[in-house]
């Protein structure tokens, strides 16, 4: 799967969980930059990504994430 396709799927999950698309999907995007992306929604996003891509994240992997780029890198490494 290409990075562009992964990014689009991640964006769709964000929009679905957060209920809005008031953000520009960029590789340096962080939760701090997106209205409503709190700790509860973060877990819903992670769960949604795991289901969408049929992968599982370890806690130590999640705490290392810094932005959308590192999240997509992690997804790519598991596909």
SULVENSUL-V917143 format. One line per field, one symbol per residue. ss: DSSP state (h for helix, s for strand, l for the rest). psi: psi as a letter, one per 30 degrees, with the letter a starting at -180 (. if undefined). burial: I if it has 24 or more other C-alpha atoms within 12 Angstrom, else O. A space follows every 50 residues. Layout:
# SULVENSUL-V917143
ss=???
psi=???
burial=???
This chain:
# SULVENSUL-V917143
ss=llhhhhhhhhhhhhhhhhllllllllllllhhhlllllhhhhhhhhhhhh hhhlllllhhhhhllllhhhhhhhhhhhl
psi=kleeeeeeeeeeeeeeefglhhlkjlfgkleffkkfiaeeeeeeeeeeee eefhlkkkefeeffkfaeeeeeeeeeff.
burial=OOOOOIIOIIIOIIIOIIOOOOOOIOIOIIIOOIOOIOOOOIOOIIOIII OOIOOOIOOOOIOOIOOIOOIIIIIOOOO
